[in-house]
Amino acid sequence: MKPYSVENGAFAELSNGQIFYQWHGKTEGPVLVLVHGLTTPSFVWRDMVPSLVTAGYRVLTFDHFGRGYSGHPKQPQTYAFFTKELTELLDHLKVSDPIHLLGYSMGGGIVADFSARNPARIDHLIMLAPAGFRAELGGFFDWAARARILGDLAMSVFGGYLIRKGAQATEQSENVDKEIIALQCHETRQTGFAAAVLSSIRHVTGKNLHSVHAQISAHNIPSLAIFASDDTVIPISGADGLAAANPSTKIVRIADAGHCLAYTHADQVNAAILDFLSDT
C-alpha cells in the first residue's frame, strides 16, 4: 500500500464535500473496494492491500466523511448517508461494472446496507468483523449518543481521549504496532472527528441488520463474513445472527484474534478473502 498521505491520493468532489481516495495496483483488473469503520480511516488497510494487489485486484481505499483527509459535512451519518457517499464516489470514478466490496467493522454494516440497496453493483460481498448484530458499544459512547446536546459537549471534550486510550491499550492486548497506534491517536485530534464518530454511533453502529442480510440472501449475492474469536468490539456471537439472516453467507472464524485483525492477522484475513473470491 502506498504511504497514507495527501501526495499519494486524490480528492473527489461529491455533493457533501471532498472525499480522499487512493487507487492501488494496476489500472486494469477486477475492482475491490475497501470500506473502513468507525474511528480508523483508510490507513487501516496498510497490511492487507499489498497481497490483494499482488493477487491481481485493482484496490480502491478512501476515507469516510469526518475521518482522515476527507471533508466534514454536518449531516447525520446514517446508513443512507454512507450509501450516498459510496455511490457518488463510484460514479465520480466511473466504476460501473459490478465490484467486489469489503467492509470492516462499521464498514461491514455499510457494505451490507449498500449491497442490499444496490445488488446489481455487487459481484462479491466481504465483511470483516461486521457491525449489525450488537445493540450497543457500552459505557460513555452510548450515553453520549443518547444524551444529545450534553453528549455532544462531552464527546468533544472526552471522546478523543477515550479513543486514544483504547487504541493505546491494543498495543498490549492485541500486539498492534506503534505506527498504527500513532496514526490512530493523531486522527482523534482532527477537527470534526469526534462529531462524526458520535453521529455514526447514534445512527449506524447500534442498528440491527437482520433484515438487510435477508435482502442480500434474496438477491443471491455471494457473501463472506470473517469474525475474530477474541473480538470484544464485535463479538463472534454475531456470526450466528448473520448466519440466521443469510444462511448462504460463508462464515470464517479466526482463532486467537481480536478486533484489530486487519493488521494483526492480515495474512489469514487475506487468505480467506482470496480463497472466497477464487472459489466463487
N, C-alpha and C positions, 0 to 999 in steps of 0.2 A: 504494500500500500504506500502511495506517495505520502510524504510528510504532511501532517494536518496543518495547513497554513493557507492563507488567502492566495498566495502566489501559485499554489498547486491546484486551485479550483476555479470556479466561476460563479456568477450570480445570475439567477433567473428572476425577472421582474414579474411577479404574479399579482393578482388582484388585491391581496392582503399585504403585499410588500415583497422584499427580496429574500430569496432562498439561496443559500450557499450549497453548491454541489460539486462532486468530483466524479469523473469517469476513470475507471481503472481497466487496463488491458487493451486489447486490440480494438480497432474501430468496427470490426465485424464480429459476429458470433452471437449466440443467444444472450439476451439481456437478463441479468439477475439484479433486482433492485433490493437494497438493504435498508430497512426502516428501523431506526433506533428507538429507545424507550424514553422513560420519564425524565431522567436527570443527566444522562451522559450522551453528548452529541456524537457525530459520526466517527470520531476517533475510536469509539468502542469497537470498531471493526478492524483495528490495526493488525491483529494476529490472524484474522480469517481471510482477508482479501487476497493475499499472495497466492495461496493454494487454489482459491476459486478462479483466479485469473489464469494460473498455470493449467487448470483443467479446461480452459477454453472459453470461459464465460466473460462477457463484457459487463463489468460490475459498476453499478451506479450507487453512490452513497450521497447523503445530504443531511443537513441539519434542520430539524423541525423549527418552526417559528418559536422564538423565545429562547433558543439554545444556539450555542456555537456562534457562527458568523452570520446567521440569518436574522431577519428583522424581528421586531417586537410589536405586532399588532395587538390591539386591546380586546378583540373579540373573544367570547368564551371558547375555550378549547374543547369542543365536543367531538364526537366521532365524525359528524358531518363536516366539521372544520378541517379535520385531518384528511378526510377523503377528498375534500376540495383541494387541499394543499397538494396531495399526490397527483390527483387528476390534472391539475393545471401544470405541474412540473413535467409530467409525461407528455402532455400536449405541447408545452413550450419546447421540449427536446425532440419533438416529432417521433416519439416512441409509440407506434401504432400497432405493431404486432403483439400478440399475447406474450406476457412476460413471466419469468419466474420471480416470485415475490416472497421475500423473507423478512420477518419482523421479530424483534427481540423485546421481551418483557411487555411494557405498554405497547411497543411496536407490534407485538404479536396480536394484540387485540385490534390494533389499527388495520393490519393487513387482512385479518379475518373480516372485519366490517367492510373494508374496501372490496374484497373479493365477493362477498355476498351481494353488494350493490352493483358490481361490475364484472360478472362472471366471464363475459366474452373477452376481457382483457387479461385473463389469468391462464397461464399454462400449468404452473405448479405453485402450490401454496406451502410455505415452510414457516413454522412458528417455533421460536426458541424461548423456553420458559415463558409462555404466553400468558398475559393477563386475560381475565374474563370469567374466572371461576372462584375468585376470592372477593368477599364483600368489602373488606377494609384493610388499610395499611396498618392501622392501630396508632394509639398514642397521640402525640402532638399534631401530626399531619391530618388525621381525621377530625380532630377537634377544630383545627383551623379551617378545614373545608366546610364544616357545619356552621361555624361562628360568623361567617361573612365579614362584616366590617371590622370587628375586633380580630378575627382570624387573619384578615389581610394585613393588618398592622403587625400582628405577632409574627407572621411569616416573613415580612420584610425585615424584621429585627433578628429573629432567631432561626429562620429557615435555612439560610446558607450555612450557619454554624453547625446545625444539626446534620445537614447533608455532608458537610466536610468531615464531621466526626464519624459518621457512618462509613464514608469512603476510607478514611484512615484505618478504621478497625478491620477492613478487609485485608490489609497487609498481613496481619497475623492469622485471621480466621480462614482466609482463602488463598493466602500466598500471592496476593496481587502485587505486581511490581511497582516500584516507586514512580516511574514515568506516568503510568495511567493515573495513579493517585494524585500526582501533582497537577495533571491536566483536569481531573475532576474538581479538585479544590479551587483551581483558577476559575473554572466555569461558574462556580457558585457566587463569585464576586462580580459577575457581569450584570449590567443594568437590565432589568426586566426578567431576569432568570427566575427569581423566586415567585413572581406573579404568574409566570407561565406555568411553572410546576404546580402551583396551588390550583390554578384553573383546570389543569388536566386531572388533578386528583378529584376535584369537585364533579367533573363532567364525564370522566372516562374510566379511571382505574378501578372504580368500585362497581361498574356495570357488569351484570351477568350476561354472558354472550351465548347462552344455550340456544336461543332461537336463531342467532346468526350462524352458528355452526350447523344447525339443522338446515338452513338455507344452502350452505356450502355443500352439504350432503346431497340435497335435492338437485343441485347444479352439477353433481358428479365431478367436482374439482379435485384432482389428486392432491392429497394433503399429508403433511408430515408435521408432527409435534415432538419436540425434544424437551425433556424435563431433567432436572438435576436432583439427585437423591437427597441432598442435604440443603436444598434451597429453602431459606426462611422467608423470602420475599414472595415467591410464587411456589407454594408447597407442591410437592409431587402429587398430592391427592387431586390436584387439578386435572391430572391426566384422566382420572376416572370420569370426571364431569364432562370433559371434552369427548371422550370415547362414547359416552352415553348419548351425547348430542349428535355426534357424527361417527358412527361405528366404523366407517371405511377409512378414517384417519389412521395413518401408521404412527404408532407411538414408540419412541425410543427413550429409554431411561439411562442416564449416565451416572454411574456409581461414583461415590466419593467426590462429588462436585457440588458447589453452591451456586448462588445466583450469578456470580461473575464468570460463568463457564465460557463465555465468548472469548475470553483471553486466558483463563486458567486451563481450559480443556479444548482449545481451538482445534487441535488435530482430531480429536474424537468427534467434535461437532461437525467439522468439515467432512470427515469420513462418512458420517450418517447422511449428510446432505447430498454428497456426490453419489453415494450408493442409491439413495432415493431417486435422484434425477436420472441416473443411468437405468435403473430398473423400470421406470415408468415411461 
